[in-house]
Each structure stands twice: as structure tokens, then as C-alpha cells.
């Protein structure tokens, strides 16, 4: 099951996994990993990311399975 995340929480998690912020334009943060993957995260204060958008980011941009993402996020939150 996917966690409910805000944009800020997802950005913090991705920075932990090796992504870095390359730019921010308005409420959207563009991030890049060392291996060349890119993603754009919307940050709207007080709002969680819609489940469909989170799934799209995980599968298409991060190139992870939903199970792998959930496991990595559980490890991250355990710190």
C-alpha cells in the first residue's frame, strides 16, 4: 500500500535516495538522480499528492515498482 505523501515529503525522501534538486519554478521542483532519471514534484502547501500522480512518478520517473518504493520509504521512515 502506498503512503500518503505531500510534495515536500516526497522531495525529502528523494534527496535521501540520491536525487538532487536542479531547479524550482513556482510550485514545481525538478529533480535529477545521478543515473539520469528526472522527475517533477508539485509542492502545494497543505495538500497531499494525488495517488495517481504518485503512482505515475514512481513507475515512470523513478522506474521502481510500487512494492520497492513502499519498502524503501518504510526503511527511510524507520530512521
VOVOTI-783151 format. One line per field, with one value per residue (C-alpha): residue in three letters; y, x, z; chain. Coordinates in nm, 3 decimals, always signed. Layout:
BEGIN
lumse	ALA, ...
north	Y, ...
east	X, ...
up	Z, ...
vexvo	A, ...
END
This chain:
BEGIN
lumse	UNK, UNK, UNK, UNK, UNK, UNK, UNK, UNK, UNK, UNK, UNK, UNK, UNK, UNK, UNK, UNK, UNK, UNK, UNK, UNK, UNK, UNK, UNK, UNK, UNK, UNK, UNK, UNK, UNK, UNK, UNK, UNK, UNK, UNK, UNK, UNK, UNK, UNK, UNK, UNK, UNK, UNK, UNK, UNK, UNK, UNK, UNK, UNK, UNK, UNK, UNK, UNK, UNK, UNK, UNK, UNK, UNK, UNK, UNK, UNK, UNK, UNK, UNK, UNK, UNK, UNK, UNK, UNK, UNK, UNK, UNK, UNK, UNK, UNK, UNK, UNK, UNK, UNK, UNK
north	+0.000, +0.342, +0.600, +0.931, +1.195, +1.567, +1.709, +1.824, +1.477, +1.318, +1.569, +1.494, +1.118, +1.151, +1.364, +1.083, +0.830, +1.031, +1.274, +1.640, +1.947, +2.110, +2.387, +2.510, +2.707, +2.822, +2.531, +2.260, +2.113, +1.945, +1.670, +1.454, +1.138, +1.050, +0.785, +1.032, +0.987, +1.306, +1.389, +1.694, +1.716, +1.965, +2.125, +2.272, +2.355, +2.155, +1.915, +1.552, +1.423, +1.252, +0.872, +0.855, +1.115, +0.942, +0.609, +0.777, +0.934, +0.603, +0.386, +0.621, +0.871, +0.672, +0.344, +0.149, -0.093, +0.023, -0.251, -0.142, +0.221, +0.129, -0.082, +0.195, +0.452, +0.229, +0.199, +0.577, +0.649, +0.399, +0.620
east	+0.000, +0.132, +0.195, +0.011, +0.277, +0.294, +0.521, +0.771, +0.785, +0.849, +1.126, +1.295, +1.271, +1.412, +1.701, +1.774, +1.782, +2.029, +1.818, +1.914, +1.706, +1.813, +1.556, +1.228, +0.979, +0.677, +0.534, +0.716, +1.054, +1.260, +1.489, +1.759, +1.933, +2.297, +2.194, +1.999, +1.640, +1.431, +1.108, +0.896, +0.723, +0.440, +0.455, +0.125, +0.122, -0.122, -0.206, -0.109, -0.006, -0.292, -0.250, -0.250, +0.025, +0.234, +0.198, +0.298, +0.606, +0.711, +0.659, +0.756, +1.001, +1.168, +1.145, +1.056, +0.780, +0.521, +0.638, +1.004, +0.908, +0.696, +0.979, +1.237, +1.004, +0.944, +1.322, +1.358, +1.084, +1.242, +1.549
up	+0.000, -0.094, +0.176, +0.167, +0.094, +0.046, -0.220, +0.046, +0.199, -0.141, -0.219, +0.117, +0.053, -0.300, -0.173, +0.075, -0.211, -0.419, -0.621, -0.619, -0.689, -1.013, -1.021, -0.883, -1.085, -0.896, -0.702, -0.902, -0.810, -1.084, -0.957, -1.114, -0.998, -1.056, -1.309, -1.526, -1.409, -1.386, -1.211, -1.133, -0.797, -0.733, -0.390, -0.276, +0.094, +0.297, +0.014, -0.034, -0.375, -0.558, -0.561, -0.941, -0.972, -0.706, -0.892, -1.221, -1.061, -0.904, -1.214, -1.497, -1.347, -1.068, -1.264, -0.949, -0.867, -0.615, -0.375, -0.399, -0.337, -0.034, +0.111, +0.060, +0.213, +0.518, +0.566, +0.532, +0.787, +1.025, +1.065
vexvo	A, A, A, A, A, A, A, A, A, A, A, A, A, A, A, A, A, A, A, A, A, A, A, A, A, A, A, A, A, A, A, A, A, A, A, A, A, A, A, A, A, A, A, A, A, A, A, A, A, A, A, A, A, A, A, A, A, A, A, A, A, A, A, A, A, A, A, A, A, A, A, A, A, A, A, A, A, A, A
END
